[in-house]
Amino acid sequence: MARELGIGRPGRGNGYDDGGLLDLNGADAQTIAQVLDASPDMAERIVTARREIGGAFRLLDEVITFASLTEGEELVVRERGVLLPR
């Protein structure tokens, strides 16, 4: 259902307000940086970590650990990140 509503997928929704959530399994670095108001470095670390673990995170804790996020970055990911299955 999240996919059909476009939750976490900017520009792909059906007009549903998802509150600014972002699917970290499907977003590219530019989208991560833009939507989460994150640094390009943080966005690249997330994309690189996702690629290195096989293409999809299962838990937000994996994003935080494998992308070596700072405490501030972790807060943003926990507040706005979602992980839709691939």
Secondary structure, DSSP 8 states (H G I E B T S, - for coil): -HHHHTTT-TTSSSS---TT-EETTT--HHHHHHHHT--HHHHHHHHHHHHHTTS--SSHHHHHHHTT--HHHHHHHHHHEE----
